[in-house]
Amino acid sequence: MALQEQLDKAREAVPRSITFLQEVSVKLRKVHWPTRKEATAATVVVVAITVVVAVYLGLVDFVVSQLVHLVLSR
């Protein structure tokens, strides 16, 4: 009995998988894919923000470490 149920579930999975893949295909056609220019511009913005945040965090870390060193050296 259990084997038959497993086979039935497996047989149901194939049409469900096909339906899922068809729906994915429809959704992918609706996606606005960025142009190379848009992707490059977005990448430049992300890299610039990352550099700014890294420099800021580096400065904060340096200042805090200097303050801790100053307090602990007394």
N, C-alpha and C positions, 0 to 999 in steps of 0.2 A: 504494500500500500504506500509506504513512504517513498519508495523508488518511483512509483507512478506519479506521485505529487511533485517530486523533484523534476521529473521529465516535463510535466505540464508547465511548471514554473519556467523551465528553461525555454520551452516553446513560446511562452508568452513574452519572454525577454527579447526575442528577435524583433517582432513587430514594434514593440515599445522602443527599442533602440533605434530602429529605422525612423520612427516618428520623431524621436528626440533629435536625431541628426538632421532631419529635414527642417525642424524648427530652428535649430542652430544656424543652418544655412540661410534661412529667411532673415534671422536677426543680424547675421554678419553682413548681409547685403544692405541693411539699414544703417550700418555704422558709418560715421563720418571719419574716414581715414585721413589723417593730416598729410599735407604735402611735405616735400622735403624741406621747403623753406620754413613752414610752421614747426616742424619737428626740430629743426636746427635752432630756431629762435627759442623754443621752450627749453631745449637742452642748455643753451647759453644762460638763460635765466636761472635754471636750477643750479648750474655750476657756480654762477656768480653769488647766489644766495648762500650756497654751501661754503664758499671761500669766506664770505663776510662773517657768517656764524662761526666758522672755525677760528678766524682771527679774534673775534670777540671772546670766545670761550678760552682761547689761549691767553689773551690778556688778563681775563678774570682769574684764571688759574695762576698765572704768574704773580699777580697782585696778592691774591690770597696766600699763596705759598710764601711770599716775602713777609707778609704780616705774621703768619704762623711762625716762621723762622725768627722774626724779630721778638715775638712774645716768648718763645721757648728759649731763646739764647740769653735771657736776662737772669 
